[in-house]
Amino acid sequence: MANSVTLNRLVFRHAIGDRSEASDSNKPLRLLILPRECLSLQIKLGQEVVRVVSGCAWISYEGKDIVLTAGDQQQFERGRFNAVITATGKQQLIIECSAATA
């Protein structure tokens, strides 16, 4: 299984299930979001972590809104839902998406 991150018409996939695959499966997916742009992150397996590398992120999911700045992270619990991530301010946003470690 894989999570999908949809940005405009592009789809990026990264595995968060079986960690016995290639060593690259442990690497986070790094995304750049320009100011005032957003993306939809589809959480399918749960235990997904979004970490802000630089910039400021406004994340909306399941009726909740949170703001994260560089160094902050949000762990999403199990479930199937969409999280909308928006770059706020005038700086580009760089985030990393990865599976939570046990």
Buried (B, 14 or more C-beta within 10 A) or exposed (E): EEBEBEBEEEEBEBBBEEEEEEEEBEEBBEBBBEBEBBBEBBBBBBBBBBBBBEBBBBBBBEEEEEEBEBEEEBEBEEEEBEBEBBBBEEEEBBBBBBBEEE
